[in-house]
């Protein structure tokens, strides 16, 4: 059974930082195509960042230079380091895994950027 469990969300002031985690079980992150998405109220779910099994990363234009996606093979965990946060980064953040032609989602973690 595959599980993706996000954590690390919360309330942060503009300009602050958060690190999201996505702990995986049932899959091996090193062999998966991993992505972070986010969805703000009333808006579509947007791709934030991705990392391939080979370690290549890609970012959405709105977060490039501020967010960093990474993974820890030993912990089988995906991360999203978010710096210089803005109110428009407020959303539910979801971890997504594409693995052996299947796709899996976590339950999401809320990030709120507000003073």
C-alpha positions as CSV (number, residue, x, y, z in Angstrom):
1,X,0.0,0.0,0.0
2,X,1.4,3.4,-1.0
3,X,1.2,6.3,1.3
4,X,2.4,9.8,1.0
5,X,2.2,11.9,4.2
6,X,2.9,15.6,4.1
7,X,3.9,17.7,7.0
8,X,5.5,21.0,7.9
9,X,2.8,23.4,6.9
10,X,1.6,26.2,9.1
11,X,1.3,30.0,9.5
12,X,4.3,32.1,8.6
13,X,4.8,35.8,8.1
14,X,5.7,37.3,4.7
15,X,9.4,36.8,4.0
16,X,9.6,33.8,6.3
17,X,10.5,30.2,5.5
18,X,9.0,26.7,5.9
19,X,10.1,23.3,4.9
20,X,7.5,20.8,3.8
21,X,8.1,17.1,4.1
22,X,6.5,14.2,2.2
23,X,7.2,10.8,3.8
24,X,6.7,7.9,1.4
25,X,6.0,4.3,2.0
26,X,5.3,1.5,-0.5
27,X,7.4,3.2,-3.1
28,X,11.1,4.1,-3.5
29,X,11.4,7.8,-4.1
30,X,14.7,7.3,-6.0
31,X,12.7,5.5,-8.7
32,X,9.8,7.9,-8.8
33,X,9.0,11.2,-10.5
34,X,8.0,13.4,-7.6
35,X,6.2,16.7,-7.7
36,X,4.8,19.3,-5.3
37,X,1.5,20.9,-6.3
38,X,-0.5,23.6,-4.6
39,X,-4.1,24.7,-4.6
40,X,-5.4,28.0,-3.3
41,X,-9.1,28.4,-2.5
42,X,-11.2,28.7,-5.7
43,X,-8.2,28.1,-8.0
44,X,-6.9,25.1,-9.9
45,X,-4.1,22.9,-8.6
46,X,-0.8,24.1,-9.9
47,X,2.6,22.4,-10.3
48,X,5.2,24.0,-8.0
49,X,8.2,21.9,-8.4
50,X,9.4,18.5,-9.6
51,X,12.3,16.1,-9.3
52,X,13.1,13.2,-11.6
53,X,14.5,9.8,-10.6
54,X,17.8,11.1,-11.9
55,X,17.7,14.2,-9.7
56,X,16.8,16.8,-12.3
57,X,14.6,19.6,-10.9
58,X,12.2,22.0,-12.3
59,X,10.2,24.9,-10.8
60,X,7.1,27.0,-11.6
61,X,7.9,30.5,-12.6
62,X,6.4,32.0,-9.5
63,X,8.6,30.1,-7.1
64,X,11.9,29.8,-9.0
65,X,14.7,31.1,-6.9
66,X,12.7,30.9,-3.7
67,X,11.7,27.2,-3.4
68,X,14.0,24.1,-3.5
69,X,12.8,20.6,-4.0
70,X,15.0,17.7,-2.7
71,X,14.8,14.2,-1.4
72,X,16.5,12.1,1.2
73,X,17.0,8.5,-0.1
74,X,17.8,7.1,3.3
75,X,14.6,8.5,4.8
76,X,12.6,8.0,1.6
77,X,11.3,11.5,2.1
78,X,10.7,14.4,-0.3
79,X,11.1,18.0,0.8
80,X,10.2,21.5,-0.3
81,X,12.2,24.3,1.2
82,X,10.3,27.5,0.8
83,X,12.0,30.8,1.4
84,X,10.9,34.5,1.0
85,X,7.3,33.4,1.3
86,X,4.6,35.7,0.0
87,X,0.9,35.9,0.8
88,X,0.2,34.5,-2.7
89,X,2.0,31.3,-1.7
90,X,-0.9,30.6,0.6
91,X,-2.4,27.2,-0.5
92,X,-2.8,23.6,0.4
93,X,0.4,21.9,-0.8
94,X,0.3,18.3,-2.1
95,X,2.9,15.7,-2.7
96,X,2.5,13.6,-5.9
97,X,4.4,10.5,-7.1
98,X,4.4,8.9,-10.5
99,X,5.7,5.4,-10.0
100,X,5.5,2.5,-12.4
101,X,2.6,4.0,-14.4
102,X,0.6,4.7,-11.3
103,X,0.0,8.1,-9.7
104,X,-0.3,8.8,-6.0
105,X,-1.3,11.8,-3.9
106,X,-0.8,12.9,-0.3
107,X,-3.5,14.4,1.8
108,X,-2.1,17.9,1.6
109,X,-0.7,20.4,4.1
110,X,-1.9,24.0,4.6
111,X,0.5,26.8,4.2
112,X,-0.7,30.3,5.2
113,X,1.4,33.4,4.6
114,X,0.0,36.3,6.5
115,X,1.1,39.1,8.9
